[in-house]
Amino acid sequence: MKKIAIVILNWNGVKLLETFLPSVVEHSPEATIYVADNASTDTSIAFVKANFPTVSIIVNRANFGFAGGYNEALQSVQEPVYVLVNSDIEVTPNWLQPVITLFDNEPDTAIIQPKILDYKRKNYFEYAGAAGGYLDKFGFPFCRGRIFETIEEDKGQYDDIREIFWASGACLFIRSSVFHELNGFDADFFAHQEEIDLCWRAFNKGYSIKYCGLSTVYHVGGATLNAGSPHKTFLNFRNSLWMMAKNLPKKQLFPIIFLRLCLDGLAGIQFFIKGKPKHTWAIIRAHFAFYRLISRFLQKRTTPQKENYYLVNSIVYRYFVKNGKFFDVKI
């Protein structure tokens, strides 16, 4: 049995598999490759069987989304390290070896993210993950290489190995033992921010999460859900609130969530002013969904919840008021 399992979650993505699966097969001789199919109705499975006989296929019983889809599929994957790879990821030569070495040398490191660049602009970082993720005190995510809509050019400034808070689900390495210890992703999220929740729970348990800039992949982004979709806005705002209800330190739980709700309201007003009322309505719906199930997510809380989960107090203030558009390398 090989040490690494690359697991590509697929739903009606035959075109993406045609484009991106060849690079994964070519550049991943150290790994067993799986396509986990989320009950597709297109020709995805037939395409893989006909063109990539070395790739194993896992067929899920239904479309469980990103979170539940991986939970279902990984029950039958036995390799010690999982690499969860979006179907719109192009990998590069020798992308696995630096991460394998890091896992071998650091037994307390549980999760690793490679450098994620934009497939369409290959000298720029990609929105979803860039060079590793962090949170501010109010649960807003940002990355080295990407803060809100400002995306940096890759000039080698993040060609390092560094502790981060969260790794992008677009390409996430995790020890299988840790994934199952954490009971996998929270399937209630369906999609978006479930990887941040997973990393936060790993952080609270004392595990280390790293970024490895010696490994590079390219991500299309938005291939399965349009980046400007109001539904994506709904999922991001709802899931962020659920995530905080589960993981914030007890003393900060209600004050931080209250302030976050206020900030979400300001975001909704901004969307409305910009002529995007559907996104404003998406935030309102996200809040009602949060209120409706808040008791369920409070029951999911485990101890301890560490207080040093955030890197800066407010990335919103730093970005919009102080004009801090780029990651401060001194942080």
ROPARO-28378 format. One record per residue (C-alpha): y, z, x; residue in three letters. Coordinates in Angstrom, 2 decimals. Each point is the difference from the previous one (the first is absolute). Layout:
        py        pz        px   code
         Y         Z         X    ALA
...
This chain:
        py        pz        px   code
      0.00      0.00      0.00    MET
      3.45     -0.89      1.28    LYS
      2.71      2.62      0.37    LYS
      2.65     -1.70     -2.12    ILE
     -0.07     -1.39     -3.54    ALA
      2.79     -2.36     -1.00    ILE
      0.27      0.13     -3.78    VAL
      2.15     -2.59     -1.78    ILE
      0.68      0.78     -3.65    LEU
      0.19     -3.18     -2.06    ASN
      0.97     -0.83     -3.56    TRP
      0.21     -3.67     -0.93    ASN
      1.17     -0.75      3.52    GLY
     -2.07     -2.98      1.04    VAL
      3.09     -1.79      1.37    LYS
      0.87      3.02      2.13    LEU
     -3.58      0.26      1.24    LEU
      0.05     -3.68      0.95    GLU
      3.16      0.57      2.04    THR
     -0.52      3.40      1.59    PHE
     -3.69      0.85      0.16    LEU
     -0.63     -2.48      2.88    PRO
      2.27      1.96      2.39    SER
     -1.72      3.27     -0.89    VAL
     -3.44     -1.47      0.67    VAL
      1.10     -1.69      3.22    GLU
      1.76      2.99      1.56    HIS
     -2.23      2.89     -1.14    SER
     -3.37     -0.26      1.78    PRO
     -0.11      3.80      0.37    GLU
     -0.03      0.53     -3.77    ALA
     -2.09     -0.51     -3.10    THR
      2.12     -1.88     -2.53    ILE
     -0.16      0.65     -3.73    TYR
      1.77     -1.63     -2.92    VAL
      0.20      2.51     -2.84    ALA
      0.53     -1.96     -3.18    ASP
      1.84      1.68     -2.87    ASN
     -1.78     -1.93     -2.79    ALA
      1.68     -3.34      0.75    SER
     -0.26     -2.84     -2.49    THR
      0.73     -2.76      2.52    ASP
     -2.31     -1.49      2.65    THR
      0.64      2.67      2.66    SER
     -3.60      1.17      0.34    ILE
     -1.43     -3.52      0.04    ALA
      2.52     -1.02      2.68    PHE
     -0.90      2.90      2.30    VAL
     -3.74     -0.56     -0.44    LYS
      0.31     -3.71      0.73    ALA
      2.34      0.19      2.99    ASN
     -0.46      3.40      1.61    PHE
     -3.68      1.02     -0.16    PRO
      0.56      2.86      2.49    THR
      2.47      1.68     -2.35    VAL
     -1.53      2.60     -2.33    SER
      1.09      0.06     -3.63    ILE
      0.47      3.11     -2.13    ILE
      0.44     -0.64     -3.73    VAL
      1.91      2.67     -1.92    ASN
     -0.82      0.50     -3.66    ARG
      3.61     -0.58     -1.13    ALA
      3.52     -0.48      1.34    ASN
      0.77      3.56      1.08    PHE
      3.25     -0.90      1.76    GLY
      0.64      0.69      3.68    PHE
     -0.77      3.71     -0.10    ALA
     -3.05      0.04     -2.24    GLY
     -1.26     -3.29      1.39    GLY
     -0.25      1.36      3.51    TYR
     -1.47      3.29     -1.23    ASN
     -2.74     -1.91     -1.79    GLU
     -0.74     -2.41      2.84    ALA
     -0.02      2.50      2.85    LEU
     -2.78      2.02     -1.58    GLN
     -2.42     -2.57      1.43    SER
      1.60     -0.50      3.43    VAL
     -1.62      2.07      2.75    GLN
      2.00     -0.80      3.17    GLU
      1.88      2.95      1.59    PRO
      3.42     -1.71     -0.14    VAL
      1.42     -1.93     -2.93    TYR
      2.67     -2.68      0.42    VAL
      1.58     -0.67     -3.38    LEU
      1.57     -3.45      0.20    VAL
      1.98     -1.85     -2.65    ASN
     -1.24     -3.49     -0.78    SER
      3.36     -1.42      1.18    ASP
     -0.29      1.33      3.57    ILE
     -0.38     -2.23      3.07    GLU
     -1.38      1.87      3.00    VAL
      0.43     -0.82      3.68    THR
     -2.32     -0.10      3.03    PRO
     -0.99      3.44      1.28    ASN
      1.58      1.79     -2.97    TRP
     -2.86      2.46     -0.38    LEU
     -0.55      1.20      3.57    GLN
      3.23      2.04      0.50    PRO
     -0.66      1.86     -3.24    VAL
     -3.65      0.65      0.88    ILE
      1.11      1.42      3.35    THR
      2.54      2.24     -1.70    LEU
     -2.60      1.38     -2.40    PHE
     -2.43      0.58      2.89    ASP
      2.59      1.89      2.06    ASN
      1.53      2.04     -2.84    GLU
     -2.59      1.65     -2.28    PRO
      2.71      1.66     -2.12    ASP
      1.60     -3.34     -0.82    THR
     -1.29     -0.97     -3.44    ALA
      2.15     -2.97     -1.05    ILE
      1.58     -2.82      2.02    ILE
      2.29     -2.88     -0.91    GLN
      0.56     -3.09      2.18    PRO
      3.30     -1.84      0.38    LYS
      0.55     -1.98     -3.20    ILE
      2.15     -3.12      0.34    LEU
      1.10     -2.53     -2.61    ASP
     -2.36     -2.95     -0.33    TYR
      2.88     -2.24     -1.08    LYS
      2.42      1.19      2.72    ARG
     -2.29      1.04      2.79    LYS
      2.68      1.51      2.21    ASN
      1.04      2.46     -2.72    TYR
     -1.68      3.13     -1.32    PHE
     -1.52     -0.10     -3.46    GLU
      1.30      2.19     -2.81    TYR
     -3.28      1.77     -0.76    ALA
     -0.55      2.24      3.00    GLY
      1.87     -1.68      2.88    ALA
     -0.46      2.35      2.98    ALA
     -1.16      3.09     -1.89    GLY
      1.26      1.99     -2.95    GLY
      1.89      3.23     -0.68    TYR
      1.50      1.87     -2.96    LEU
      3.33      1.65     -0.53    ASP
      0.29      3.38     -1.71    LYS
      0.14     -1.61     -3.45    PHE
     -3.14     -2.07      0.48    GLY
      1.66     -3.34      0.71    PHE
     -2.16     -2.02      2.43    PRO
      1.37     -1.97      2.92    PHE
     -1.36     -1.49      3.21    CYS
      0.82     -0.61      3.58    ARG
      1.12     -3.59     -0.23    GLY
      0.85      0.12     -3.73    ARG
      2.38      2.22     -1.96    ILE
      0.40     -1.05     -3.62    PHE
      0.82     -3.74      0.14    GLU
      1.03     -0.11      3.67    THR
     -2.80     -1.42      2.13    ILE
      0.18     -0.04      3.80    GLU
     -0.94     -2.77      2.37    GLU
     -2.92      0.87      2.26    ASP
      1.43      0.19      3.53    LYS
     -2.71      2.25      1.39    GLY
      1.90      3.14     -0.98    GLN
     -3.07      1.43     -1.74    TYR
     -2.74     -1.07      2.42    ASP
     -1.17      3.59      0.29    ASP
     -2.44      2.54     -1.38    ILE
      1.70      2.60     -2.14    ARG
     -0.64      2.68     -2.59    GLU
      1.06     -1.17     -3.46    ILE
     -0.20      1.51     -3.47    PHE
     -1.59     -2.83     -1.94    TRP
     -1.84     -3.22      0.76    ALA
      0.29     -3.10     -2.14    SER
     -2.87     -0.89     -2.31    GLY
      0.53     -3.64      1.01    ALA
     -2.00      0.78      3.14    CYS
     -1.24      3.55      0.35    LEU
     -2.65      1.39      2.37    PHE
     -1.59      3.28     -1.09    ILE
     -3.03      2.00      1.05    ARG
     -2.53     -0.22     -2.83    SER
     -0.70      3.74      0.20    SER
      3.69      0.76     -0.66    VAL
      0.26     -2.54     -2.82    PHE
     -2.88      1.67     -1.83    HIS
      1.16      3.53      0.85    GLU
      3.26     -0.86     -1.76    LEU
     -1.93     -1.54     -2.93    ASN
      1.55     -3.35      0.78    GLY
      3.05     -1.39     -1.71    PHE
      1.34      1.48     -3.22    ASP
     -1.25     -2.56     -2.51    ALA
      2.67      1.03     -2.53    ASP
      2.55     -1.80      2.18    PHE
     -1.79     -3.35     -0.57    PHE
      2.26     -1.68      2.60    ALA
      3.01      0.85      2.20    HIS
      0.61      3.14      2.06    GLN
     -3.60      1.14     -0.24    GLU
     -0.21     -0.36      3.78    GLU
      3.02      2.28      0.49    ILE
     -1.64      2.58     -2.26    ASP
     -3.22     -0.30      2.02    LEU
      1.88      0.45      3.28    CYS
      1.95      2.96     -1.38    TRP
     -3.23      1.72     -0.97    ARG
     -1.43     -0.72      3.46    ALA
      3.18      1.41      1.57    PHE
     -0.28      3.18     -2.09    ASN
     -3.55      0.42      1.30    LYS
      1.18     -0.21      3.60    GLY
     -1.07     -3.54      0.86    TYR
      2.09     -2.27      2.19    SER
      1.20     -3.43     -1.12    ILE
      0.99     -2.51      2.67    LYS
      1.66     -3.36      0.43    TYR
     -1.47     -2.29      2.66    CYS
      2.45     -2.70      1.05    GLY
     -2.60     -1.54      2.30    LEU
     -1.75     -1.49     -3.04    SER
      1.76     -2.64     -2.10    THR
     -0.63     -1.55     -3.41    VAL
      2.09     -2.27     -2.23    TYR
      0.48      0.73     -3.70    HIS
      1.24     -2.32     -2.73    VAL
      1.00      2.84     -2.34    GLY
      0.33     -0.28     -3.77    GLY
     -2.90     -2.44     -0.23    ALA
     -1.73      1.96     -2.76    THR
      3.09      1.45     -1.76    LEU
      3.44     -1.58      0.31    ASN
      2.39      2.11      2.07    ALA
      2.70     -0.32     -2.67    GLY
     -2.27      0.93     -2.89    SER
      1.21      2.73     -2.40    PRO
     -3.63      1.12     -0.21    HIS
      0.04      0.64      3.74    LYS
      3.19      2.03     -0.46    THR
     -1.75      2.01     -2.71    PHE
     -3.05      0.70      2.18    LEU
      2.05      0.97      3.04    ASN
      2.28      2.44     -1.86    PHE
     -2.80      1.51     -2.10    ARG
     -2.45      0.38      2.88    ASN
      2.63      1.48      2.30    SER
      0.66      2.78     -2.52    LEU
     -3.73      0.63     -0.49    TRP
     -0.46      0.13      3.77    MET
      2.73      2.63      0.40    MET
     -1.41      2.10     -2.82    ALA
     -3.30      0.11      1.89    LYS
      1.22      0.57      3.54    ASN
      3.42      1.65      0.23    LEU
      0.11      3.58      1.33    PRO
      0.04      2.48     -2.88    LYS
      3.49      1.36      0.70    LYS
      1.50     -3.48      0.05    GLN
     -2.02     -1.54     -2.81    LEU
      2.31      0.24     -3.02    PHE
      3.40     -0.12      1.79    PRO
     -0.98     -3.15      1.90    ILE
     -1.51     -1.72     -3.03    ILE
      3.10      0.79     -2.08    PHE
      2.27     -1.50      2.66    LEU
     -2.30     -2.98      0.36    ARG
      0.17     -0.65     -3.75    LEU
      3.79     -0.01      0.29    CYS
     -0.12     -2.47      2.89    LEU
     -2.38     -2.20     -2.00    ASP
      2.60      0.03     -2.79    GLY
      2.62     -1.29      2.43    LEU
     -2.42     -2.73      1.09    ALA
     -0.44     -0.97     -3.65    GLY
      3.77     -0.26     -0.46    ILE
      0.23     -2.15      3.11    GLN
     -2.67     -2.37     -1.32    PHE
      1.89     -0.27     -3.30    PHE
      3.30     -0.78      1.74    ILE
     -1.75     -2.71      2.02    LYS
     -1.19     -1.63     -3.20    GLY
     -3.62      1.19      0.26    LYS
     -0.47      2.00     -3.22    PRO
     -3.79     -0.50      0.08    LYS
     -0.14      2.02      3.22    HIS
      2.17      2.72     -1.57    THR
     -2.44      0.15     -2.90    TRP
     -2.89      0.10      2.48    ALA
      1.46      3.19      1.56    ILE
      0.44      1.57     -3.43    ILE
     -3.62     -0.81     -0.86    ARG
     -1.12      1.40      3.36    ALA
      1.72      3.30     -0.77    HIS
     -1.63      0.28     -3.42    PHE
     -3.39     -0.76      1.58    ALA
      0.67      2.74      2.54    PHE
      0.92      2.55     -2.68    TYR
     -3.03     -0.90     -2.08    ARG
     -2.49      0.71      2.80    LEU
      1.81      2.52      2.17    ILE
     -2.44      2.78     -0.86    SER
     -2.93     -2.13      1.19    ARG
      1.63     -0.58      3.37    PHE
      1.03      3.62      0.43    LEU
     -3.68      0.87     -0.44    GLN
     -0.83     -2.35      2.90    LYS
      2.04      2.07      2.43    ARG
     -1.95      1.47      2.91    THR
      1.07      2.42      2.71    THR
      1.61      0.11      2.41    PRO
      3.04     -2.19     -0.57    GLN
      1.87     -0.30      3.26    LYS
      3.79      0.25     -0.04    GLU
      0.69     -2.43      2.86    ASN
     -1.01     -3.12     -1.90    TYR
      3.35     -1.83      0.32    TYR
      1.76     -1.59      2.96    LEU
      3.57     -0.04     -1.35    VAL
      1.67      1.82     -2.90    ASN
      1.13     -3.10     -1.90    SER
     -0.68     -3.56      1.05    ILE
      2.04     -1.07     -3.07    VAL
      3.11      1.79      1.32    TYR
     -0.59     -1.23      3.53    ARG
     -0.44     -3.61     -1.10    TYR
      2.57     -0.40     -2.77    PHE
      2.71      2.49      1.07    VAL
     -0.32      0.24      3.78    LYS
     -0.98     -3.69      0.37    ASN
     -3.15      0.92      1.93    GLY
     -1.78     -3.29     -0.58    LYS
     -2.42      0.23      2.92    PHE
     -2.53      2.60      1.08    PHE
      1.47      2.39      2.56    ASP
     -2.32     -0.23      3.00    VAL
      1.19      3.47      1.07    LYS
     -1.59      1.65     -3.03    ILE
